[in-house]
Amino acid sequence: MENLQAPAFLAKSLSDENRLRILLCISTRKKSVSAIVEELQLSQPLVSHHLKELKRSLLVKVERDGPFLNYEVADKRIIDILNELSVLATDLLTRRKTF
């Protein structure tokens, strides 16, 4: 892998727990900001900020429905990657002997 700039950019976007929660929240269907806010119990400004970052990194797509914006995962492979990262993190942490 020669050019690591693009994967580093995506990894940085995925480095926030709330962004990961938002991606999982919208992994099965499109949702509005208010639906995400309600489901995750986060503030509207915080959710909007993270959605902006996820959109900037091309991880989410936005669709306008009248006055509402609906968000969805841009590529379902990101959910597979998140699941694999979760398994890896669990495996690494269970083998860890010192902190």
Rosetta blueprint (number, residue, H / E / L):
1 M L
2 E L
3 N L
4 L L
5 Q H
6 A H
7 P H
8 A H
9 F H
10 L H
11 A H
12 K H
13 S H
14 L L
15 S L
16 D L
17 E H
18 N H
19 R H
20 L H
21 R H
22 I H
23 L H
24 L H
25 C H
26 I L
27 S L
28 T L
29 R L
30 K L
31 K E
32 S E
33 V H
34 S H
35 A H
36 I H
37 V H
38 E H
39 E H
40 L H
41 Q L
42 L L
43 S L
44 Q H
45 P H
46 L H
47 V H
48 S H
49 H H
50 H H
51 L H
52 K H
53 E H
54 L H
55 K H
56 R H
57 S L
58 L L
59 L L
60 V E
61 K E
62 V E
63 E E
64 R E
65 D E
66 G L
67 P L
68 F E
69 L E
70 N E
71 Y E
72 E E
73 V E
74 A L
75 D L
76 K L
77 R H
78 I H
79 I H
80 D H
81 I H
82 L H
83 N H
84 E H
85 L H
86 S H
87 V H
88 L H
89 A H
90 T H
91 D H
92 L H
93 L H
94 T H
95 R H
96 R L
97 K L
98 T L
99 F L
